[in-house]
Amino acid sequence: MKAAVFSRVGLARLAWSNSEIFLECHADEAPAEDLLKCRCRMANLLAQKGRYSEATALMEAVPKHIMRVLKYQQYWTFFAGMLKLRRYLHRSDFDAASHILDQLKGQGAPDIEVGFALSLLEADLLIRRGVYDEALDLVESLAKKTHPENTDLYAQAKLLMIKARGLALCGHPLKG
């Protein structure tokens, strides 16, 4: 839990350290779901730094006994797809990114946090393609959906930053 909190506040090094400590000290007694989510979070931190091959290797190092449970296998598959989507966005391969995005949206997000991250990647794809009106509409709908029930400052700040970036790129920097 500490690693997730540190990651959300932007303290990636502390998040990484706590994840390593968790895997080293508590992996034997920890539930399989926590082990999987810890590895996925660590892979996400690597992908944010642009170290995609290391992130893929970390995802492939998930113990086999975890992958025997269908729910965990589906979570792993979804998260690996999100890493591929992020990689294609980084490489500016928008057609492949759109294809992966469609597959992930069809599969459905395994939890709310991962679904929100997928929506942010979708907005990023739209902005990179230059479809600013759709990106801004997506950000507005996400903000309306998360605002009444969620007081998560991270989500609200992230949406505001994406909205400001989209408005700046479409020629309205002061409005952003």
C-alpha positions as CSV (number, residue, x, y, z in Angstrom):
1,M,0.0,0.0,0.0
2,K,2.9,2.4,0.8
3,A,4.3,1.8,-2.7
4,A,1.0,2.7,-4.3
5,V,0.7,5.9,-2.3
6,F,4.3,6.9,-3.0
7,S,3.7,6.3,-6.7
8,R,0.5,8.4,-6.8
9,V,2.2,11.3,-5.1
10,G,5.1,11.2,-7.6
11,L,7.8,9.7,-5.4
12,A,8.8,7.0,-7.8
13,R,12.0,6.1,-6.0
14,L,10.3,5.5,-2.7
15,A,7.6,3.5,-4.5
16,W,10.2,1.3,-6.1
17,S,12.1,0.8,-2.8
18,N,8.9,-0.2,-1.0
19,S,8.0,-2.6,-3.8
20,E,11.4,-4.2,-3.6
21,I,11.2,-4.5,0.2
22,F,7.7,-6.1,-0.1
23,L,8.9,-8.7,-2.7
24,E,12.1,-9.5,-0.8
25,C,10.7,-9.7,2.8
26,H,7.0,-10.5,2.5
27,A,6.5,-12.4,-0.7
28,D,6.3,-15.8,1.1
29,E,3.3,-14.8,3.2
30,A,1.6,-12.3,0.8
31,P,-1.5,-13.1,-1.2
32,A,-1.0,-13.8,-4.8
33,E,-3.0,-10.8,-5.9
34,D,-0.7,-8.4,-3.9
35,L,2.4,-10.0,-5.5
36,L,0.9,-9.5,-9.0
37,K,-0.1,-5.9,-8.4
38,C,3.3,-5.1,-6.9
39,R,5.1,-6.4,-10.0
40,C,2.7,-4.6,-12.3
41,R,3.2,-1.4,-10.4
42,M,7.0,-1.8,-10.6
43,A,6.7,-2.5,-14.4
44,N,4.6,0.7,-14.7
45,L,7.4,2.6,-13.0
46,L,9.9,1.2,-15.4
47,A,7.7,2.0,-18.4
48,Q,7.4,5.6,-17.2
49,K,11.1,5.9,-17.4
50,G,11.2,4.5,-20.9
51,R,12.7,1.1,-19.8
52,Y,10.1,-1.0,-21.6
53,S,12.2,-4.1,-22.1
54,E,13.0,-4.2,-18.4
55,A,9.3,-3.7,-17.7
56,T,8.4,-6.6,-20.0
57,A,11.0,-8.8,-18.3
58,L,9.6,-8.0,-14.9
59,M,6.1,-8.8,-16.0
60,E,7.3,-12.1,-17.5
61,A,8.9,-13.0,-14.1
62,V,5.6,-13.3,-12.4
63,P,5.5,-16.7,-10.6
64,K,3.7,-19.4,-12.5
65,H,1.5,-20.3,-9.6
66,I,-0.1,-16.9,-9.8
67,M,-0.9,-17.2,-13.5
68,R,-2.9,-20.4,-12.8
69,V,-5.8,-18.3,-11.5
70,L,-7.9,-16.9,-14.4
71,K,-8.6,-13.6,-12.6
72,Y,-4.9,-12.9,-12.1
73,Q,-4.1,-14.1,-15.6
74,Q,-6.7,-11.6,-17.0
75,Y,-5.2,-8.8,-14.9
76,W,-1.7,-9.6,-16.1
77,T,-2.9,-9.7,-19.7
78,F,-4.6,-6.4,-19.4
79,F,-1.7,-4.7,-17.7
80,A,0.8,-6.1,-20.3
81,G,-1.5,-4.7,-23.0
82,M,-1.4,-1.3,-21.3
83,L,2.4,-1.4,-21.3
84,K,2.4,-2.2,-25.0
85,L,0.0,0.7,-25.6
86,R,2.3,3.0,-23.7
87,R,5.3,1.8,-25.7
88,Y,3.5,2.3,-29.0
89,L,2.5,5.8,-27.9
90,H,6.2,6.5,-27.1
91,R,7.2,5.3,-30.5
92,S,4.4,7.4,-32.2
93,D,2.9,4.2,-33.7
94,F,-0.7,5.4,-33.4
95,D,-2.3,2.7,-35.5
96,A,-0.9,0.0,-33.3
97,A,-1.8,2.0,-30.2
98,S,-5.4,2.3,-31.5
99,H,-5.6,-1.4,-32.1
100,I,-4.3,-2.3,-28.6
101,L,-6.6,0.4,-27.1
102,D,-9.6,-1.1,-28.8
103,Q,-8.7,-4.6,-27.6
104,L,-8.2,-3.4,-24.0
105,K,-11.5,-1.4,-24.0
106,G,-13.3,-4.5,-25.3
107,Q,-11.8,-6.6,-22.5
108,G,-12.8,-4.3,-19.8
109,A,-10.6,-2.9,-17.0
110,P,-10.0,-5.3,-14.0
111,D,-10.3,-2.5,-11.5
112,I,-11.1,1.3,-11.2
113,E,-7.5,2.5,-11.0
114,V,-6.4,0.5,-14.1
115,G,-9.5,1.7,-15.9
116,F,-8.6,5.3,-15.1
117,A,-5.1,4.8,-16.3
118,L,-6.4,3.4,-19.6
119,S,-8.7,6.4,-20.0
120,L,-5.6,8.7,-19.5
121,L,-3.7,6.7,-22.2
122,E,-6.7,7.1,-24.5
123,A,-6.7,10.9,-24.0
124,D,-3.0,10.9,-24.6
125,L,-3.5,9.0,-27.9
126,L,-6.2,11.5,-29.0
127,I,-4.0,14.5,-28.2
128,R,-1.0,13.0,-30.0
129,R,-3.2,12.3,-33.1
130,G,-4.4,15.9,-33.0
131,V,-8.0,15.1,-32.2
132,Y,-8.2,17.7,-29.5
133,D,-12.0,18.1,-29.3
134,E,-12.5,14.4,-28.6
135,A,-9.7,14.4,-26.1
136,L,-11.1,17.3,-24.3
137,D,-14.6,15.7,-24.3
138,L,-13.1,12.5,-22.9
139,V,-11.4,14.5,-20.1
140,E,-14.6,16.4,-19.3
141,S,-16.6,13.2,-19.1
142,L,-14.0,11.6,-16.9
143,A,-13.9,14.6,-14.6
144,K,-17.7,14.6,-14.3
145,K,-17.7,10.9,-13.7
146,T,-15.0,10.9,-11.0
147,H,-15.8,14.2,-9.3
148,P,-19.0,13.5,-7.3
149,E,-18.0,10.2,-5.9
150,N,-14.3,10.6,-5.7
151,T,-12.2,13.2,-3.9
152,D,-9.0,11.8,-5.3
153,L,-6.8,14.8,-5.8
154,Y,-4.4,12.8,-8.0
155,A,-7.1,12.0,-10.5
156,Q,-8.4,15.5,-10.5
157,A,-4.9,17.0,-10.9
158,K,-4.0,14.6,-13.7
159,L,-7.2,15.4,-15.6
160,L,-6.6,19.1,-15.2
161,M,-3.1,18.8,-16.5
162,I,-4.2,16.8,-19.6
163,K,-7.0,19.4,-20.2
164,A,-4.4,22.2,-20.0
165,R,-2.1,20.4,-22.3
166,G,-4.8,19.8,-24.9
167,L,-6.0,23.4,-24.7
168,A,-2.4,24.7,-25.2
169,L,-1.9,22.4,-28.2
170,C,-5.1,23.5,-29.9
171,G,-4.3,27.2,-29.6
172,H,-5.9,28.3,-26.3
173,P,-3.1,28.3,-23.8
174,L,-4.6,31.0,-21.7
175,K,-7.8,29.1,-21.3
176,G,-5.8,26.1,-20.2
